[in-house]
Amino acid sequence: MFDNLQDKLDRAFKLLKGQGKITEINVAETMKEVRKALLDADVNYKVAKSFTDSVKEKALGQNVLTSVSPGQLLIKITHDELAQLMGGTKEDIYLGGNPTVILMSGLQGSGKTTFTGKLANYLKTKKGKNPLMIACDVYRPAAIDQLHVLGEQLGISVFSNKEEKNPIKIAEAGIKQAKENGNSVVLIDTAGRLAVDELMMTEIANLKKAVKPNEI
């Protein structure tokens, strides 16, 4: 998802290539493309509009130095605003709890299962943790298989139960096994979902309530 967003932002800023100065027209055109890129990445419309309005206001209020191209300036302003939008400061993963419970949640096709493996490997190799990955995508058996393949490649344990169709029961059984086996972190891989799918959103809300994750 972030690669796709990056490509679209790159295309948006190419509109300024060769422009001698920032004008209301070229900033408006660039921000229109940036807003479209954010919406395609499932950013809330009001957030996307507020974000691009803020960038536009700051860009038009800047006195552009001769050594800085309009594109460079607008990229810097956009970068700073994105950093602020994401919280402004770096936050490390909270690793309290016994075990730490991390709930993976996101859109369909956004790469949650792959990222679950990457995060588990990071926690194992960089943080010295003993993670357990729990396969809770009950709608896609291939996702369960994929998690097992990743676990085998990384030397990380995976808990799954293809016979059980309730993700809460799978997650709770996985956490129980983690406590018994001394796993310090569990990562719960869930099914992809869309905000318009009320049943799926209710499911992830109930899962969150049941397992009380330390991080989402």
C-alpha angles and dihedrals in degrees: 000000000000091000089053091048091049092052091051093047090050090054091048093054092049086074087075095050110125093009112138097209144003113269133176089250100052092042091050091050092048094047090049089059092043090052090051090050091052093047090050087054088056095253111158111264094234091049092049092049094046090048096051092042089055093048091048092050092050094044094052090046094056126098101224114226115227090238093056120072120220089247093053092048095049092046090053093048091047091048092051092048092048090051090051091046090054092053104284097247135059115261122198121219112271107240101182123118130068096280109006107235117212117186115204112210133167152111126314110275095010093124102255096149093050091045091049088059093046093049093046090051091049091052090048099046102031103029100033093236129149103226131192120201116212119205108218101157095113093172099059117048088185089064090056091049090047091054091051091050090050091047091052092048093049099038091242125137120246128200120203142151115195091185093061116077098184109091092199092059091047092049093047092048090048093051090048090053090047090056091048093048097041098247107165096200134031123197114199112207110203137188120275114256143181125228090237092059101090096185093052092046090051089050094055090045090053091046090052091049092050101047099031095215121214090214134019 
